[in-house]
Amino acid sequence: MNKLMLGIPKGSLEKTTAEMFAKAGYKIAISSRSYFPTIDDDEIECMLIRAQEMSRYVEKGVLDCGLTGYDWIEENGSDVIEVAELVYGKVGRKPLRWVLAVPEGSDIKGPADLEGKLIATEAVGMTKRYLERHGVTADVEFSWGATEVKPPKFADAIVEITETGSSLRANNLDIIDTLCESTTRFIANKAAMENPFKKAKIKQLAMLLKAVLAAEGKVGLMLNVMEQNLDSLLKQLPALERPTVSHLAEDGWCALNTIVDEHVVRDLIPELITAGATGIVEYPLNKIVS
């Protein structure tokens, strides 16, 4: 039987990824004792792999597809197909940045000032390519962690990942450049995308995962309104594209169905009632397929 080998990122994205797949309709059960989660689809086999390594195994064909950060694709220089960008993370939904940071008051003001300096980072390949682009020769040392504390005693500068920069500021570091912005990507092996079964399966997964993220922070609203109040109510009602309007069995009444941002509902519902809406129902969304 045809099987799709799917890589699930182990570590910080593990739980969030399983939750996203659940909303997409796939139940993934992860055991602390196994690197092979079960999934309720006989055509898919899962394996837990660190995001840092995912693109290498997808490129080699050990995995047909997987989820990893754009930064690790760049770091590994992997030749893979990016099927979809999926902006999600452990906590936030903002892109992460790999930045060049130096101690406050440092003489290093830009990449040219790194000549002959020592840079500590987990992203060695990315940093070396950055230096090459700027024509700078410097020592790049792999950091096993706690990179923020290394300057100035153990390194002149660091290249580190950040979302808000708060941890860097707390360690008296200034950001002087950005090497890379990263979001999660759903990637595929080139040969797998030549296989009709695997390509169709990968495209299906990508569509559903994107639909899950599109539904985040949104809810559905159903309501009734008299036809004579319809135009004024529509002016109050934001919609994903346009509301669905249908006539009710009772003459002179319409039913509306639309999608709105969840954070506006508390202010929107009173406005809709004032505009003549009745029978308002709010309901959660798992997916929006556009």
N, C-alpha and C positions, 0 to 999 in steps of 0.2 A: 504494500500500500504506500502511496505517496506520503511523505512526511516533510514538514517544514521545521527546520531547526531554528528555534527562536532564542536569542540571548536576552536575559533579563538582568539589568544592572544590579549587582550585589552592593550593599552598603547603604549610603544615604538615600538613594532613589528607590530602593527595593520596595518599601511599604507603599510609597506613593504610586509606583508603577503598577503594583498589584491592585490597588484601589481604582486606578484609571481603567485597567483591563476589566475589572468587575462592572464598572459603569458601561463599558463597551459591550458587555454580554459574555465575557470570558472569566470563569472562576479559576484563579490560580491559587493553589495551596502550597505555601512555602514551609518546609521543615528545617529546623535549625541543624538537623543531622544529615541533610542531603543537599547536594548542589543541583539536583534535578527536580524542580517543582512539578507538581501535576497540574494539568489543565483540562477542562472539560470539553476538549476538542480532540478527537482521535487523530486528526490530521496534523497536529502540532506537537512537537516535543520541546520542552523548555530546558534551559541550563542557566544557572547563575554564574555570571562572569563580572569581574570588576570593570567599571566603566572605563578605567584607564587602558584596559587590554581589549575591550570589545571590538574596536575597529580592526585590530590585527587579525583576530580570529574570523571576522566576517570577510575580510579581504582574502584570507587563505581558503575560505570555503568550509572551515570546520563548523561555522554557523552560517545559515542562509541569510539571517537578518538579526537585528538587535537594536537596542536603544543605548545611546551614549551621548556625551557632550561633544559639541563641535570642536571644543578645545582639544579633546583627546584624538579626534580625527586629524587635526592639524599637527599635534605633537608627534603622532606616529607616522605622519605622512601617508596615511592609508588611501589606497585607490579603491573606493567603494562608491556605491550609488546612494545619494541622499534622497530617500523617498518622501520624507515629510519633516518639517520643523514642528516640534511639539514643545511649546513653551510651558514647561512645568518643572518643579523642583521639590526639594524636601520641605521647604516652607513657602517661599515666595514664588512669584511668576515673572520676575524680572530677569533679563539676561545677566549673567555673571561676567566679570571682567578680569582678565589677567593683566596686572599692572606692574610697572617698574616703580619701585619705591626706595627712598633713601632716607637716612636720618635727618631730622630737622636741622637746618643750618649747614647741610652738606655742600661741598663745592660742586657736586654733581648736579647739573641743572638740565641735562639732556643726554641723549645717547652718545654724543661725541665725547663727553666727559668720562665715559666708562672705559676708555682705552687703558689697558693694563690693570684694570680693577678685578675684584673677585665678586661674582654674583651667585647667590644661593637661590635655588628654585627646585620645584618638583618637575617643572616643564623645561627640561634641558634642551630638547630638540627645538622647541618653539623659540627659546631664548637665543640659541645659537643662530637660527635663521634670522632673527631680528637684528642681531649684531652684524651679520653678513650684509643685510640690506643697507645698513648704515656705514659699512666699511670700517667697523671697529673690531679690534682684537682684545678680548678679555677672557678671563678664566670663568667657566660656568661649572658650578659644583652642585651635584644632586643633594637636595635637602629631604631628609626623612620625616620632617614635620617641625612644628613650632618655628617656622621660617621667620615669622615677624620679630622674634627676639634675637636674631643673629647679627643684624647691624647694631653698632659699628664694630663690635669686637671680633666676630667671626666672618663677616662679609661687609663689603663696601655698599652693596645694594642687593635687593631681592626682586624676584619676579614672583608675584603671589596672586591667588584668585580672591576676588572680593565681590560683594554685592553692594554694600553701602560705604565701605572704607572705614567703618567705625573701629574695627580691630586694629587696623594700621595706625589710625590716629591715636588710639589708646597706647600704642607702643612707640609714640613719638616719631612716626614715619610720614613722609610727604610723598604723595603720588606725583610723578613727573611725566609719565607717559602710559598709554594703554597699548598693549600688544595684540589683544584679541578680545572680542566679545563673544560669549558662548551661550547657546541654548541647547536643549536636548534635541537630538536628531534620531529619526528612525532610518536606519541604514540597511542596505542590502548588498549581498555579493553579486558581482556582475554576471557570473554564470547562472546563479539562481534566477536572475531576472530574464534569462533566456529560456527558462523552463516554464511552459504555459501554466502548469498547475501552481508552481511556487509563486510565479509573478501574480497570478490572480489572487492567491491567498495573501500575499504581502500587500497588494493594493487594497484588499478588503480590510485588513487590519489597520492600515494607514487611514482609510476613510473613517472607520469607526472611532479610532483614537482622536482624530482631529475633531470629530463630531462631539466627543465627550468634552474636550477643552473648549469648544465653541459654546457649549451650554453652561459652562461655569459662570456663576454670578448672575444667571438669568432665571426667570420664572415665567410660567404661562399664566395668562389671565383670561377668564371667560366671564362675560357679563351680558345682561339684557338691557335694552334701551328702546324707548318709543321712537318710531321712525322720525317724528317731528323734531326730536332732540339729537338725531344721529350726527348731523354736520357739526354742531357745536361740541359734541363729545369727542369726535374724531380729532378736533384741534387740541384736545387735552391729552390724547392718547399716543405715546411714542410706540413705535412698532419696529420689529426686526426688518421687515420690508414694507408690508402694508397689512392692516388687520383683515382677517377673514370675516366677512359679514354675511349672515344668512337670515332668511325670514322665518319667523316662528309661526306656529299653527294659528295663533291668535292674531287677527288682523291689526296692523299698525305697530307691530313689535319686531325688533331684530335681535339677533344674538351675535356677539362679537367674540373673536378669539385672537389673541395676540401674544407676543413675547416681549418682555421688558427687562431692564436691569433690576435686579432684586433690591438694590439700595434705594430705588426711587419709589418703591411700592407704598411705603408708609405715608408718603406725602401725596402720592397719586390717587389712592383709593378715596380719600375725602373729596378730592377735586372731581373725581368721576361721579360720586354720589350727588354732588352739587349740580353736575351737568346732566343729571337724570338717569344715571346707571342704577340698576338693581340686580340682585342675585349674583354678586361678584364672587367668583371662585378663583383662588390662587393655587397653583399646583407646581410641584418641582419638575425639573427637566434632567434627563440623563444625557441626551444627545440632541444636537441640532445638525442635521445633514443639509448642506446647502449645495 
